[in-house]
């Protein structure tokens, strides 16, 4: 479904945000793990066609989306790390605005999504009065308004309380359930507990490089670690580990 070939992003300073990353992903929920500054957000922006790679190619369903980004944009749902809202709009109006932007005319879709993210009770409240967790759930609702095949969420649980984190994880788990071919969800985080119960695959980054790609069970087995968090720490602290080719 998604194929990344030798992608690098070099900034004007000369520093690399992402360096020579190659990765192939099918459906389900993929947890992109890495410490702060690992290059996760840069990679997410590249995948979302917000920015272009310096070198390398990105394919979605065998189409080069660096050359033809609109092919992916029509099939994409994206929740960036810094998600802004229009405080004076109600939740229903906010989703209606994004539905219009994405060419979605089915008005029932807005109510369905509000119910999915458990915001139907607040549909007519101004978004400016929402809690951080409510805004994040509204963010995932706008990302799903066009029934996307690829969903990208970047550090979505930052600043949420424990209860909101669980609710948000449950929403993403439902999105990726049974999605071997229909939908791919990529969830970027530096907190292992965010994805250990919902990810079908784990990709670990550090210093712009991809260090490991495997299922959670395989990662634990290969590192002989007692838990996924221990396995993650083992990978990022292993000085002999080379980037995945």
C-alpha positions as CSV (number, residue, x, y, z in Angstrom):
1,X,0.0,0.0,0.0
2,X,2.7,2.5,1.1
3,X,6.3,2.2,-0.1
4,X,9.1,4.5,0.9
5,X,12.4,4.2,-1.1
6,X,15.6,5.8,0.1
7,X,14.0,9.0,1.3
8,X,16.0,11.8,2.9
9,X,15.2,15.3,3.9
10,X,18.0,17.8,4.2
11,X,17.3,21.3,5.6
12,X,19.0,24.5,4.5
13,X,21.2,24.3,7.6
14,X,22.7,21.1,6.2
15,X,21.2,18.9,8.9
16,X,19.1,15.9,8.0
17,X,15.6,15.4,9.4
18,X,15.3,12.1,7.7
19,X,18.2,10.1,6.3
20,X,17.9,7.3,3.7
21,X,14.6,5.7,5.0
22,X,13.1,2.8,3.2
23,X,9.9,1.1,4.3
24,X,7.0,-0.9,3.0
25,X,3.6,-0.9,4.8
26,X,0.3,-2.6,4.2
27,X,-2.9,-2.1,6.3
28,X,-3.5,-2.0,10.0
29,X,-2.0,0.3,12.7
30,X,1.7,1.1,12.5
31,X,3.3,2.7,15.5
32,X,6.2,5.0,14.6
33,X,8.3,5.2,17.8
34,X,11.3,7.4,18.5
35,X,12.6,9.9,21.1
36,X,12.0,13.6,20.6
37,X,14.0,14.8,17.7
38,X,14.2,11.4,16.0
39,X,12.7,12.7,12.7
40,X,9.2,11.3,13.2
41,X,7.4,14.5,12.4
42,X,9.5,15.2,9.4
43,X,8.8,11.8,8.0
44,X,5.1,12.3,8.7
45,X,5.1,15.6,6.8
46,X,6.8,13.9,3.9
47,X,4.3,11.1,3.8
48,X,1.4,13.6,4.0
49,X,2.9,15.5,1.1
50,X,3.3,18.7,3.2
51,X,6.9,18.8,2.2
52,X,9.0,17.1,-0.5
53,X,12.0,14.8,0.1
54,X,15.4,16.0,-0.9
55,X,16.1,12.6,-2.4
56,X,14.1,9.3,-2.7
57,X,10.6,8.4,-3.7
58,X,7.3,7.7,-2.0
59,X,4.6,5.4,-3.5
60,X,1.0,4.9,-2.5
61,X,-0.8,2.1,-4.2
62,X,2.1,2.1,-6.8
63,X,1.7,5.8,-7.6
64,X,4.6,8.1,-7.1
65,X,3.1,10.7,-4.7
66,X,6.1,13.0,-4.8
67,X,5.5,13.5,-8.5
68,X,1.7,13.5,-8.2
69,X,0.8,14.5,-4.6
70,X,-2.9,15.0,-5.4
71,X,-3.4,11.3,-5.9
72,X,-2.6,10.7,-2.2
73,X,-4.2,13.9,-0.9
74,X,-7.7,12.7,-2.0
75,X,-7.1,9.5,0.0
76,X,-5.4,11.0,3.0
77,X,-6.5,11.9,6.5
78,X,-3.9,13.9,8.4
79,X,-3.7,15.1,12.0
80,X,-0.5,17.1,12.5
81,X,1.2,17.5,15.8
82,X,0.0,21.1,16.1
83,X,-3.6,21.0,15.2
84,X,-5.4,24.3,15.3
85,X,-9.2,24.9,15.5
86,X,-11.6,27.8,14.8
87,X,-12.7,28.6,18.3
88,X,-15.9,30.3,17.3
89,X,-17.3,27.4,15.3
90,X,-19.3,24.6,16.8
91,X,-18.0,21.0,16.3
92,X,-20.7,20.4,13.7
93,X,-19.8,23.6,11.8
94,X,-16.1,22.8,12.0
95,X,-16.5,19.4,10.4
96,X,-18.9,20.9,7.9
97,X,-16.1,23.3,6.9
98,X,-13.6,20.4,6.3
99,X,-16.3,18.4,4.5
100,X,-16.7,21.3,2.1
101,X,-13.0,21.6,1.6
102,X,-12.7,17.9,0.8
103,X,-15.8,17.7,-1.4
104,X,-17.8,15.6,0.9
105,X,-21.5,16.3,0.4
106,X,-23.1,13.6,2.6
107,X,-24.3,15.5,5.6
108,X,-24.9,12.3,7.6
109,X,-21.2,11.8,7.6
110,X,-20.6,14.6,10.1
111,X,-23.0,13.1,12.6
112,X,-21.6,9.7,12.1
113,X,-18.1,10.9,12.9
114,X,-19.2,12.9,15.9
115,X,-20.7,9.8,17.3
116,X,-17.6,7.7,16.5
117,X,-15.3,10.1,18.4
118,X,-17.9,10.5,21.2
119,X,-18.5,14.2,20.5
120,X,-22.2,14.0,19.4
121,X,-23.3,15.4,22.8
122,X,-21.1,18.5,22.1
123,X,-22.0,19.0,18.4
124,X,-23.4,22.4,19.0
125,X,-20.9,23.7,21.4
126,X,-18.1,26.2,20.4
127,X,-14.9,24.4,19.8
128,X,-13.0,27.0,21.8
129,X,-14.4,25.6,25.0
130,X,-13.3,22.0,24.3
131,X,-10.7,20.2,26.4
132,X,-7.4,19.2,24.8
133,X,-8.7,15.6,24.4
134,X,-12.0,16.8,22.8
135,X,-10.0,18.9,20.3
136,X,-7.8,15.9,19.4
137,X,-10.9,13.7,18.9
138,X,-12.3,16.5,16.7
139,X,-9.0,16.4,14.9
140,X,-9.3,12.7,14.1
141,X,-12.9,13.3,13.0
142,X,-11.8,15.9,10.4
143,X,-9.0,13.5,9.3
144,X,-11.7,10.9,8.5
145,X,-14.3,13.1,6.9
146,X,-13.3,11.8,3.4
147,X,-13.1,8.1,4.4
148,X,-9.3,8.0,3.8
149,X,-7.2,5.0,2.9
150,X,-4.2,6.4,4.7
151,X,-4.5,8.0,8.1
152,X,-1.5,9.9,9.6
153,X,-1.6,11.1,13.2
154,X,1.5,12.8,14.6
155,X,2.0,12.7,18.4
156,X,-1.7,12.9,19.0
157,X,-1.8,12.2,22.7
158,X,0.6,15.0,23.7
159,X,-0.9,16.9,26.6
160,X,-3.9,14.6,27.1
161,X,-4.9,13.2,30.5
162,X,-4.8,9.3,31.0
163,X,-8.5,8.9,30.3
164,X,-8.4,10.9,27.1
165,X,-5.4,9.0,25.9
166,X,-7.3,5.7,26.3
167,X,-10.3,7.1,24.4
168,X,-8.0,8.3,21.6
169,X,-6.2,5.0,21.3
170,X,-9.5,3.1,21.1
171,X,-10.6,5.3,18.2
172,X,-7.4,4.6,16.3
173,X,-7.6,0.9,17.1
174,X,-11.1,0.8,15.6
175,X,-9.9,2.5,12.5
176,X,-7.1,0.0,11.9
177,X,-9.1,-3.1,12.9
178,X,-9.4,-5.6,10.0
179,X,-7.7,-3.1,7.6
180,X,-5.2,-5.4,6.0
181,X,-5.9,-3.9,2.6
182,X,-8.4,-1.1,3.1
183,X,-6.8,1.4,5.5
184,X,-3.4,2.1,6.9
185,X,-3.1,4.1,10.1
186,X,0.4,5.5,11.1
187,X,0.6,6.7,14.7
188,X,3.7,8.7,15.6
189,X,4.7,8.9,19.3
190,X,7.6,8.8,21.7
191,X,5.4,7.0,24.4
192,X,5.4,3.2,24.0
193,X,2.2,2.8,26.0
194,X,0.4,4.8,23.3
195,X,0.7,2.0,20.8
196,X,1.7,-1.2,22.5
197,X,-1.9,-2.5,22.6
198,X,-3.1,-1.4,19.2
199,X,-0.1,-1.5,16.8
200,X,0.2,-4.4,14.3
201,X,3.7,-3.2,13.4
202,X,6.3,-1.1,15.0
203,X,8.9,1.2,13.3
204,X,11.6,2.8,15.4
205,X,13.5,5.9,14.4
206,X,16.5,7.8,16.0
207,X,18.5,10.7,14.6
208,X,16.6,10.6,11.3
209,X,17.3,6.9,10.6
210,X,15.0,3.9,10.7
211,X,16.5,1.3,13.2
212,X,13.9,-1.4,13.3
213,X,10.7,-2.6,11.7
214,X,8.8,-5.6,13.1
215,X,5.7,-6.7,14.9
216,X,5.6,-6.0,18.7
217,X,6.1,-9.7,19.5
218,X,9.1,-10.0,17.1
219,X,10.7,-6.9,18.5
220,X,10.4,-8.3,22.1
221,X,11.8,-11.7,21.0
222,X,14.7,-10.3,18.9
223,X,15.9,-8.1,21.8
224,X,15.2,-10.6,24.5
225,X,13.4,-7.9,26.4
226,X,10.7,-8.4,29.0
227,X,8.4,-5.7,27.5
228,X,7.9,-3.6,24.4
229,X,9.2,-0.5,26.3
230,X,12.3,-2.4,27.2
231,X,12.7,-3.6,23.6
232,X,12.3,0.0,22.4
233,X,15.0,1.3,24.8
234,X,17.3,-1.6,23.8
235,X,17.1,-0.7,20.1
236,X,17.6,3.1,20.5
237,X,20.5,2.6,23.0
238,X,22.4,0.0,21.0
239,X,25.3,1.8,19.4
240,X,26.1,-1.2,17.1
241,X,22.6,-1.2,15.5
242,X,22.7,0.0,11.9
243,X,19.8,1.7,10.1
244,X,17.4,-0.6,8.3
245,X,18.3,-0.7,4.6
